[in-house]
């Protein structure tokens, strides 16, 4: 099972680790034996970890993308010419993002 909508690489790695091959193999055998997919009466049981991931996904989806108080603070600093850029932090983020893209 792959869940990629809105979660990161580490969460996908965890999901891949916890997915059992037994279920996949059973489905493959059912398809080979009958020539079609398993019955629509099949039951799917989610692990506790996958339920927690779904709850976390929902919380992230409901969180606003813009933190208004932080934006206002930065605007005030820019207007007062007191905003300082941390170039090392910016460079670390750029490099980190590049590594995430290749992983």
C-alpha positions as CSV (number, residue, x, y, z in Angstrom):
1,X,0.0,0.0,0.0
2,X,1.4,3.4,-0.9
3,X,0.1,6.6,0.6
4,X,1.8,9.6,-0.9
5,X,-0.8,12.3,-0.8
6,X,0.6,15.0,1.5
7,X,3.1,13.1,3.5
8,X,6.8,12.9,3.4
9,X,9.4,10.5,2.4
10,X,10.1,9.2,5.9
11,X,6.4,8.4,6.4
12,X,6.3,6.4,3.1
13,X,9.4,4.5,4.2
14,X,7.7,3.6,7.5
15,X,4.5,2.5,5.7
16,X,6.5,0.4,3.2
17,X,8.3,-1.3,6.2
18,X,5.1,-2.1,8.0
19,X,3.2,-3.5,5.0
20,X,3.2,-7.2,5.1
21,X,4.2,-9.2,2.1
22,X,1.9,-12.1,3.2
23,X,-1.2,-10.0,2.2
24,X,0.3,-9.1,-1.1
25,X,1.2,-12.7,-1.9
26,X,-2.2,-14.0,-0.9
27,X,-3.8,-11.5,-3.3
28,X,-1.4,-12.6,-6.1
29,X,-2.3,-16.2,-5.5
30,X,-6.1,-15.4,-5.6
31,X,-5.6,-13.6,-8.9
32,X,-3.6,-16.4,-10.4
33,X,-6.1,-19.1,-9.2
34,X,-9.3,-17.3,-10.3
35,X,-8.0,-15.1,-13.0
36,X,-9.5,-12.1,-11.3
37,X,-9.1,-9.9,-8.3
38,X,-10.2,-11.1,-4.8
39,X,-13.9,-10.8,-3.9
40,X,-15.3,-7.4,-3.2
41,X,-16.2,-8.7,0.2
42,X,-12.6,-8.5,1.2
43,X,-11.9,-6.9,4.5
44,X,-9.0,-4.4,5.0
45,X,-7.6,-4.0,8.4
46,X,-5.4,-1.0,9.1
47,X,-2.6,-1.2,11.6
48,X,-2.6,1.2,14.5
49,X,0.4,3.0,12.9
50,X,-1.5,3.6,9.7
51,X,-4.5,4.9,11.6
52,X,-2.2,7.4,13.4
53,X,-0.7,8.5,10.1
54,X,-4.2,9.1,8.8
55,X,-5.0,11.2,11.8
56,X,-1.7,13.2,11.3
57,X,-2.6,13.7,7.6
58,X,-5.9,15.1,8.5
59,X,-4.4,17.5,11.1
60,X,-1.9,18.7,8.5
61,X,-4.6,19.2,5.9
62,X,-6.6,21.3,8.3
63,X,-3.7,23.5,9.4
64,X,-3.5,26.7,7.4
65,X,-0.5,27.1,5.1
66,X,0.1,30.7,6.2
67,X,0.9,31.7,9.7
68,X,-0.5,35.2,9.8
69,X,1.2,36.3,13.0
70,X,4.7,35.3,11.6
71,X,4.0,37.1,8.3
72,X,3.0,40.2,10.2
73,X,6.1,40.0,12.3
74,X,8.4,39.7,9.2
75,X,6.5,42.6,7.5
76,X,7.1,44.8,10.5
77,X,10.8,43.9,10.6
78,X,11.1,44.7,6.8
79,X,9.3,48.0,7.2
80,X,11.6,49.0,10.1
81,X,14.7,47.8,8.3
82,X,15.5,45.4,11.1
83,X,15.0,42.1,9.2
84,X,18.1,40.0,9.0
85,X,18.7,37.1,6.7
86,X,20.5,34.1,8.1
87,X,22.4,33.0,5.0
88,X,23.7,29.8,6.5
89,X,20.2,28.7,7.4
90,X,19.0,29.5,3.8
91,X,21.9,27.5,2.3
92,X,21.2,24.6,4.6
93,X,17.5,24.6,3.5
94,X,18.4,24.7,-0.2
95,X,20.9,21.8,0.1
96,X,18.5,19.8,2.3
97,X,15.7,20.2,-0.2
98,X,18.0,19.0,-3.0
99,X,18.9,15.9,-1.0
100,X,15.3,15.2,-0.3
101,X,14.5,15.4,-4.0
102,X,17.2,12.8,-4.8
103,X,16.2,10.4,-2.0
